[in-house]
């Protein structure tokens, strides 16, 4: 029982001390994944095989662009945590 309480305290303290830039990056990825998953559901319902293939190709492109944007947030916050890009990302992707 004590171990569970101690683990809970440690996890909650770790969450409080999280770097806001890293949190923005992780939230960016989570939002991207959620949006892409929703889009994938729509693609799966498409009856036309060629349309499904085109949509899947577009989805993969969107996945790469979105991941690159999230990586840009991470890199910006690592190199300039007080910069405009990092601050905007933290504001946009805060919980």
N, C-alpha and C positions, 0 to 999 in steps of 0.2 A: 504494500500500500504506500509506504513512504517513497519507494522508488517511482511509482506512478506520479505522485504529487511533485517530486523533485523534477521529473522529466517534464511535467506540465509547466512548471515555473521556468525551467530553462528554455523551453520552446516559446513561451510567451515573451520572455526577455529578448530572445533572439529576434522575434518578430518586431519588437519595439525598436531595436537597434539596427534595423535594416537600412542599407543605403538607399535613399530615395531614387537615385538614378538607376540602380539595379532593379528596384521595385517597378519603376516605369518600364524598363526593358522587359521584365517578366510579364507585366500586365499587357504590354504591347503584343507579345507573343501569344498570350492567352486569348486576347481579343481577336487576333488574326486567326488562331485555330478555330475559335467559335464561329467566326464569319465564314471561314472556308468549309467547315463541317456543314453549315446550313446550306451553303451553295452546292456542296456535293450531293446533298439529299435531293435538291432540285434537279441536278444533272441525272441522277439515277432514275428519276421519274420520266425523263425524256424518252419518248418512244422511238424516235429516229436515231439509228446507230450513227450515221454521219454527224448529226447534230450533237450527240453525246460525245463523240470523239473530239469535235471542235471545242465544245465546252470544257472537256477535260484538259485539253491542251491550254486553253485560256486560263483555267484554274491553276495549272502548274506554273504558268507565268506569273499569275497573281501571287502565288505562294512564294516564289523566289523574290519578287519585288517587295512584298510585305516583310519577308524575313530580312532582306537587306535594309529596309527602313528601320526595323527594330534593332538591328545590329548597329546602324548609324546612331541611334539613340544611346546605345550602350557605350560606343566608342566616344561619342561626344561628352557623355557624362563622366567617363573615365579621364578624358584629357582636360576637360574644362567644366567641372561640376557647377560653377557659378555662371556659366555662359548662358546666353539667351536660348540656345537650342535645348540644352539640358533642362533649364527651368520650364520651358514650354512643354517639354515632354513629361516632366513630373506633374505639371498642372493637368495636362491632358489625360495621362494614364494613372492618376492617383486613385486609390480605392474609393 
